[in-house]
């Protein structure tokens, strides 16, 4: 639920249930509060990397600069009457109808002129910078890897475990993502097909205290981890579902996003999914000489637009929209002027796209300014540092503290308001009075109750739909602040259940589903 809708509907009729346990009766529950608790579940981030350097000026068109674009790229510029309008000043490539519809429905945001100072036009070095979130050539950890390191210590030795049985991140394909490289290991798990995660052969090993023995033991730990994660991934994919009819089975990105929808709906707790689309190094034949709205770049943009639109439709049908947000990015943009081969060469800044029902829809940042004089090899100047986007996602989506976020990056962070469409602001928290969620939800085995205590004694029960208390999950004093209570639910039959939180001042129900 978006914040503007929450306050508007907060006074709707309440839902009364005859809950009775340990001598107290359950008071009437606000219907909207109930729905908020159900929907504010563990959040997932989907990253789509456009490998090769995406031509942002052939994807997001600054209509107010169109006359000068015609000067700069006369052999590749698509006629203005074929472009898909978003605003009076911005339009999309004509093959991106799926994303145009998402923008019109409040599920797409575009951030203009994203890059970093003194852009490096080498594919490898620039992608290193985007992956690490650092311009320090000695930095070896990814920006998400550092975030995970700060949040989940003792990785990989102590994982998976009862509370964290699933991989923290999944890289779709055969290689793990450097974005998730941590200090001691990579937090992402490579997956080609979640329905076919074959086990690696593990032989008995003993650490005899030698250098060789310690390394063999470490490898054995990774093999065990890989096998256990593979089991969890396959179980979730088989337990999950996909409801959209918009997926094109010939669109490889759509197939991968469908897998992700199935894993999420099957209860996998993975927080980040990373996908790769190659082919954006369009030095020649970026457009068809006979029809500039077609060509290699058009096919790539259509692939991404159609796949993301199908994924978003699936999330909506599965009731998972407010759990998932995504972003597209590339290592750099292309030069402003086209070349003589109906293509473009390596440039600097470019737009990135955020998608999901919780994005703050619109265009963030001004259109790039295009000169009417051709400046050889000029790229679009950077106006928004990509690390500010990363930091804003960590703050708005994963609710990481700003002090912790700043420690992940070497430069001073300026935050953007990018993903607060489903968050709860101060005024709403005052109206809400009490905030609690269960995650993951739905769950195949374990779930965790997170709530804000007020510094008093609490009882937390697990209840069925008939109002019967099945288990006492917690009893005791809790200091003021946020707390998490894990609950093993594997023995519960599939169905709908509730956490009942009770104190002298609070009676609260939090719904969760066992699958």
N, C-alpha and C positions, 0 to 999 in steps of 0.2 A: 504494500500500500504506500503510495507516495504521501509525503507529509501534508500536502495541501488537502488530500482526500481524507486523511486521518481526522483532522480537526473538524472538517465539515460533517463527518459521519459519526463523531464520537458520542453523540447523544442518541443514537438509534436505540431501538428497543433492546432490552436485556434478555439473556437466556437464563432461565431458572432451572436448576437441576437438584433433585432431592439427595444431595450428598450428606451422609451421616457417618462419622467415624470418631471413636473415642469420646463420645458424648457431646460433640459440637456439630452444629448443622452448617452446611455449606451455603453461603449467601449467594444471592443472584449475581451472575457474571455478565459483565458488559460484552455484548456480541462482538463489537469492533475490537475491544481489548483482546478477546479470545482469538480473533482472526489475526491480529498483529503478532501475538505470541507464536502462533503456528507458522506464520510466514517469515519471521525474522530468524531464519535458520543459518547454519554455517554457510559462509559465502565461498563462491568458486570464481576464480579468474581464468579466462581463456585468452591466451596470447597467440596471435597469428603473425608469423614473421614472413615478410615478402622479400625473399632473398634476391639480391642483385641490384637493388637501388631503384625504387619505384618512382616513375615520373608523375609527381603530384599534380603538375599543371595539365596533365592529360587525364586526371582522375577527378580532381576538384577544380572547377574553372572559375577564376575571378571575372565575372561578367563585366564589372566596371573597368577592367583592364583589357577587354577583348580586342579593341582596336590596336593596341600595342602588341598584344600576343600575335596578331596577324602579321605584324612587322617581323617579330622574332622567330616565328615558326610557321611560315606560309605553306610549307609542303606537308605539314602533319596536323594543322589545326582543324578540328571538327567544326562544321558550320553551326553558328549559334542557335539556329532554329531546330537543331537536332538534339540539343543538350537537355538534360532533365533538371528543371528548375527546383531549387530548394528555397531560396530567398530571392529578393530583387538583385542581389549582388553575387550570389553563389549558385553554381549548377554542377551536376554530376555527369559523368560519361554516360552516353545513351544506353550502354549495356547494363547499367547498375540500377535497374528498376526495382529490384528487391530492396536495396538500401534506400532508395528514394521513398518507398512505402514505409520503411522503418522510421525514417526521419519524420515523415508526415504523421506517423503514429506515436511519436515521442520516444523512440527506441534507438536513436542514432545521434551521436554528437561528433563534430569535426573540430579538431584543434589545428589551427593553421601555423605554418612556418616553424615547425618543430625541428630542432637539431642541437648542435653544441658549438661553442666558439672554435674558430679556426678549424673548420671541418676537414677531416682527412678523407681523401677520395679513394683510398685503398679499400677494397671490399673487406679484406681480412682485418685490417686495423680498425676500421670504422665499426664493424660488427663486434669486435672485441670491446670497444668503448660502449656500445649500446648494451652489450651483455653484462659487462661488469658494472655499468653505471659509474665509470670512473675514467678519467683521462690519464691516470697514472699507469705507465706501461708495465710497472711491476705488480699491478693488482691482478691477482689470479682468481679471486672469488667473484661470483655473480651477485648482482644486487639482491635477487631473491635468495640466493644462497646465504648471504650475510644476514638477511632478515630471518631466515629459518634457523641459522646458527644462534642468533640472539634469543630465539623463542623456544627452540627444542635442543637443549644441550645434550652432550654425550652421543651425538650421532656419528657414525652409524651403529656403534657397538650395542646400544640399548634398544634398538628398534629393529623390527616391529615389536610392539608389546601390547598388553591388554587394552590400554587406553588409546594407543595409536597403531592399530593393526594394518593400516593402509599406507601406501606411499604418499609422501607430502606433495609430490608433483609427478606428473606423467608427461613424458615427451613422446608424442605420437611419431612412430618411425623406429629406426634401428639404432639411433644414437641419443644419449642423454644430452640435455641442454646445458651449455656453459652458463646460462642465466641462473641456474640453480646450483652451481658449484659452490660448496661450502668449504670450510677449513680442512675437514678430514674426509670428506666424501661428497658425492653429488646427491642432492636431495630428490632428483627426478629419476623415474624408472622408465626405461624405453619400452614402448608397446606398439607393435605392428597391428595385432589383432587381439582384442581382449578376450575373444572366445577361444583363442589358441595360445595359451601361455605355457609352453612346455617346460618341464622341470630340467634344471641343469644337474648333471651327474655329480654327486657328492661322495667322496671317499673319506674314510676315517683318517683324521690327522691329529697329531699330538705336537704341542709346542714344547720342544725340548730345551727351551731357553736360549737357543742360538738365534743369530740374525735370520737364518733361513727359516727356522721354526716359527718365529714371530710373524714373518710375512706370509707363510703358508696358512697360519691360523687366521690372519686378517682376510685372506682370499676366501677361506672356508666360511668366515662370517658373512662376506658379501654374497656367496653362493646361497647360503641359507636364507639370507634376507631376500634375494631375488626369487627364490622358490616360494617363500611365504607370501610375498607381495603378489606373485603371479596367481597363487591360489585365491587370494582375496579379490583380485581384479576379475578373474573368470567367474567367480561366484556372483559378484555384483552385476556383471554384464548379463549373466543368465537370469538373474532376478529382476533386472531392469526392463524397461519398455521404451518403445518409440511409437508415437502416434501420428506424426506428420506425414502427409502424402507428398510433400514438396521436395523431398530429397531426390536428386538425380543419381542413380547408381553408377553412372559414368563419370560423375564429378568426384574426383578422389578426395577433395577437401570435404565435400558433403558427407561422404562415407565415414571419414574420421570424426566429423562432428556428430554424426548419428551414433557412433560408438560412444562418444563422450556423454551424450544424452542418456544412453542406456546405462552407462556406469554410474552416473549421478543418480538416476532414478532408482537404480538397484541398491543404493545405500552406501556407495564408496565415499569415504571421507576426504579423498584427495582434494587439495585446495587450489592447485594450479595445473592447468593443461597447456602444453605448448605444441603448436603445429607449425610446419614449414611449407611454404609454397615457393618453388623456384621459377626462374625464367624472366626475372624483371630487369636483367642487364641488357636493355634494348638499344644497343648501338645501331642496329640496322633493322629494317622491316618492322619497326614498332607499329606502323600502320600499313594497311594495304594501299598501294599506290593508286588504285582505281576507286577506293572507297575508304577514306581516312577514318571513318567511324568503326572500321573493322581492322583486323590484324592481330599480331601476337599479344599486344598489350590489352586489347579489347577482350580477347578470350580469357586472359588472366583475371581481369576486373569482373567479368561476368561470372567466372568460377567462384570468386570470393563472395560477390554480392548474392548470388543464388544460394550458395552454401550457408552463409550466415543467416539469410532470411528464413531458410528452411529450419535451421537450428533454433532460431528465435521462436518460430511457430511451434516447434516441438516442445520447447520449454513452456510455452504458454499452455499448450494442451495437457502437459504433464503436471501443471501447477507448480513449476519450478522457476518461473521467470525472475522472481525477486531474490533468488539465490545465486544467479549467474550474471556476470558482466564480462565483457571481452574488449580486446584492443588489437588493432592491426598496426604494424610498424615496419620500417625498412631501414637499412643501414645509412642511406642518404637518398636525396632526391636526384633529379637530373638537371642539366644546365637549362637556362631559360631559352636559349636559341637552339633550334633543331640543327642537325647536321645534314649533309648531302645524301645520306643513305636512308632517308625516311625514318631516322631514329634520333636518339638523344644520347649525350655523353654524361659522365659522372658529374654530379652537382653537389649541392649542400642541403639546405632544409627542405622539408616536405610536410604535407598534412598527415596526421594520423587519425584514425577513426575509433571511437568508443561505441560499443553497442550493448543493449540490454534495457530492460524496463526501468532500471534505476539510474540511468545516466541523466545528467542535466542537459536535455535536448537543446541543440542550437549550434551556432558557430562560435568557437572560442578563439579570440585573436583576430586581427584585421586581415584582409586580403593582402597578398604580396603586391608590392608596387612594381609594375613592369615598365621599363624605359622604352621609349620609341627609337632609341639608338642601340644598335647591337654591340654589346661588349663581349668580345670573344671569351668563352669559357666561364662567363658569369653564372653563378647559381643563385637560387632564392636565398636571401639572407635569413639567418636564424633570428627569430624574435622570442621564441619560447624554448627554454632549455628542456630537453627530454627528461632530465632527472627530476625536474619539478613535477612532471606528469607522473613519474614513478612514485615519488613521495606522496603525491596527492591521492593516488590509488591506495597506497599503504594506509594512509590516514582515514580516507573516506570509506574504503571498502573493507579493509581488515581491522580497522579501528586501532591501529598501532599508535602509541603516544608520540607526539611530535618530537620530544626530546630523544626518544629511541630512534626515530626515523633520521633525524639530523646526523646521528652518529654513523649512519651507513654511507653517507656521502661526504665528499671533501669540500664542496662549496656550500654556501649559505642557500637554504631552500626557500623558495617562494611558492606558496601553495595556490592551487587552482581549485575552483569549486566544480568538480567533474562528476562525482558519483554520490551525491547526497540525495538523490531523488527518492530513495526509500528509507533514508535514515530518519532518526527522531531528533529534533532540535530541542533547545532548552524549554521553549514554551510548551512543546508537545510532551516533554518528559514531566513537566509540572502537571499537565492534564492527565498524563498516564499514571502518575503517582508511583507505579510499581512496574518494573520491567523484568520479564523472565522469558527465557527461551529453552527449548530442548534441541540438541543437535548431536549427530545428524538426524534428520527427520525427513523421510522414513528411515528406519534402521533395521538391519538384519540380525544384529546381535547385541550391541552396546550403545547406550546413549548417555549424554551428559546434560544435566540441568545446570544452567547458568542463571543466577539472579543476584539482585542487589539487596543485601541485608541492611537492617537499620540498627544493628547492635542490640540483639535480644535473643531469647531462646526460640529455636525453630524445631518443628517436626515436618518431615517431608515424606509423604506416602505415595506409593504407586497404586493407582485406582483403575478399575475397569469401568466400562460404560454404564454398568448398573449401579455404580457408586460404592462398590465393595473395595475395601482396602486390601490389597494383595501383599504388600510388603512395606516395611518401614525403611526407607532409604537413608534417612539421617535423623538424628535427634541430638540437640545440644546448643550451646551458646555460639553465636557468630558475631564477630565484630562488624561494625559498619563498613560497607564496601562490597565489591563484587566477589562472588564465590562460585565454585563449580563442584557439583556432586556427581561423580560417575555412577552409572547403574548398569549392571549386567542383565540383559533382557533376553538372552538366547533361549531360555526355557519358556518364555511367554508364547502362547499361540499367536498366530498372525491376527492382527486386529488393531483397534483404536484404544489408546490408553491415556491416562492423565497423571501428571505429577500434581499432588495437592500440597501446597506450601502453607503452613499454618504457624501463626504466632499470636500474641495477644492483640496485635494491631493489623495483621494481614491474613486474609484468606484468598488464596490465588490458585487457579487451575492452569496448567500448561499441557497442551495436547501433544501427543506423539503417536506415531504409527509404527507398529512392528510388522515387518514383512518377512 
